[in-house]
Amino acid sequence: MNKPKKLTLPFPNDKFIKAEKLRKKGFSYYMINRMVEEGILRKVNGTTYEHLKYQGDDHDFLYVSGYIDGGVVCLMSAAVYHGLSSFRPYQVDVAIKQKQKVSILPNWPTIQLYYFSDNRYNLGVQTIKMDGGNVRIYNEEKTVCDLLTYRNKYGIEDCLAVLKNYLKQPKRDLDKLLAYAEKLRVKTTLMRYLEVLL
């Protein structure tokens, strides 16, 4: 009996791989299931597999794209990434659409989901490349505005520290910040703090 040909994963540097991406590379579901049986892949959910032989950096943000379709790193997690806060959250804050359902979350890292309206969810998304894959995250201006909206959850002092750090940045864009604040209905709050800080 012929031994089946050894399968080689075409994306050795990806921590999580979508089934659709494997199918486009010519992998049938039979071949994908074989890689699961051989301990190369582990099924995370209906659309995604974890690469068990992945050798790179195991950054907690990678689990956002692996477990949550359309998830966007937000709030304090985004602020820390952008260098706007030294606060170390014990969780990864992730925005999803209001009516989206997420059936499975990883054991690590702890992921806190926030259900955003379409307007809030779609504004200011950028994609960052890191070892292991791409991650969606909100830009600095969107992050500042979101934290002003959620200031009672995180504490006004921590959220104001993020705004202060943003204002110190040479690449700050106050026009963009004010435009985002208006769209997110937090402009009055932002203006009140800016009068004190500028």
Secondary structure, DSSP 8 states (H G I E B T S, - for coil): ---------S-TTBSEEEHHHHHHTT--HHHHHHHHHTTSEEE-SSSEEEETT--S---TTHHHHHHSTT-EE-HHHHHHHTTS-----SSEEEEEETT-------SSS-EEEEEE-HHHHHTTEEEEEETBEEEEEE-HHHHHHHHHHTHHHH-HHHHHHHHHHHHH-TT--HHHHHHHHHHTT-HHHHHHHHHHH-
